[in-house]
Amino acid sequence: MGQSFYIYNNGELKRKDNTLQFTTFEGKKRDVPIERIDDIYVMSEMTFNTAFINYISQYGIPVHFLITIIFIQEVFIQKKNCLPVNY
C-alpha cells in the first residue's frame, strides 16, 4: 500500500530511470519511487512530460489538480474504459 504524494511548490514532474523526479523551479530535486505512490495531488503550477504521463499510466496512478479551494477538478485518470471525471 502506497501513499498520496502532495505537491505544493511550483516545478516539474518527470520520469527519471524507474522513478519519479520532482524538480522545483529553484532547482531542488526529489526522487520518489513509484511503488510508494497511490495518487498525486498537484496544488501549484506544474510541468509534465509525456514520459511521466506514460509511466504513471502503466501503474494506474491518478493525478488530481486542485484548482481552488471550492472547485476540485480531476483531470487525468488512466484506466481501461474510464473517462476523466469532473467534480
Protein Blocks (a to p, Z undefined) as FASTA:
>chain_A
ZZddddfbgcddddehjaccdddfkopacdddfklpmbdcdfbdcdddfklmmmmmmnop
acdddfblmlccdfbdcdehiacddZZ
